[in-house]
Amino acid sequence: MNHLVMMWLAMLLLLAAPAWAGHRVASWTAPTTNEDGSPLTDLAGYRLYRCAVTPCTRATGTLIGTVMAPVTSFAIPHGSQGFLTVTAFDTSGNESAEDGTVPFDVLAPAAPSGLEVR
């Protein structure tokens, strides 16, 4: 897929995310270097993992989404809760370490009660 098409799709997802009621949006800062400190020139995107326990890692988590660079945000689906972590990956398929663990809750509140008409 050519780079312009990928950028267009990523921007479409980013613009649509706030319109999804009941969602929370996770965001992060893009890396600029490789693990060895050299400039990062082949960043492809990010993978988000949801976990029931902390610390959240690729090994303990479930992949809930992949976001293509340059987008650095993700709408978490409604009805989800737990812990979240994100990794970066390059065009060669190398994946970074996880960036910490963040708790989240996108559950709807319980229904109100006691409705009456007088």
N, C-alpha and C positions, 0 to 999 in steps of 0.2 A: 504494500500500500504506500502510495507516495506521501511525503512529509506534509504537503499542504492539505491533503485529505485528512490525515491523522490530526493535524492541528484544528481543522474545521470541526471534526467530530468531537474533539476534546473541548473546544470552546462551546459547542452546542450543549454538551453535558453540563458544563460549568454554569451556563446561563439558565438551564432548566432546573438545576438543583434547588435553588431557593423557592421555586414554585411548588415543590412537593411538600404539601402541608404535613406536619407531624414528623418531619425529619430533622436530624441534627447534621451539621456539616463539619467534618473533620478537615483540618488544614495543617500544613507543615511547610518547612522551608527546604527548598531544593538544595542538594549538595553541589558543591562546585569543584571538589577534588576527589580523587580516588583514595583508597585506604593508605597508599604510600605517599600521599601529599601531592602527587602530580595532577595537573589540570584534568578535570573530567570533561571529555569531549564527545562521549557517546552515550549519554544518559537516554534511556528509552522510556522509563516510567517507574511506577510504584505499585506495590502490592500491599493490600490491607488485610490484616488478620484479626479475627474476633476470638476471644478466649473466655472461658468461664472462670478461670483462675488467674492470679497474678504471680509471677511475672508472665506477661503474654509473649510468646515466642512463636516462630514458625512451627516448631515441633509440637507445641501445646495448643495451637490455634487452628482455626478454619479460615481458609481464604474466602473473603467476602467481596473482594473487588480488585480490579486492576485498573489503574489510571495511567494514561499515556502522558509523558512530558509534552508540553510545559505545564499542564494543569497540576496544581498542588492542593487540591481539595476533593472531597468525596462525600456525597449525601448518604448517610447511614440509613438503611431501610427501617421503616416504622416497625415496631414490635421487637426490636433488638435491645439487648442489654448485655453488659459484661465488661470486658476490657478490650482495648484496641491497641494495635501496634502497626507500624508502617516500615517497609523496606524499599530501597531503590534497586533498580536493575538496569543493566546496560544492554547495548545491542548484541553483545556476545552471550547474554544470558546470565552473567555474573550477578549475584544478588547480595546486597549489603547485609550487615547486621541489623537487628531491630532497633528502632528508636524509642526505647522506653515503653512504658505501659500507661495507658490513660483509661480511667473508668468512664463508662457512658451509659445512658438510659434513654431509650426512645420509646418507652411504653406509654400508652394512653392512660390517662387517669381513670379511676373507677367511675362508673356511672353515678350521677347524683341520685339522691333518694328523697323521699318525702314530698314528691310533687302533689299538689292538690289545687283545686279550683274552688273558691268560696263564693 
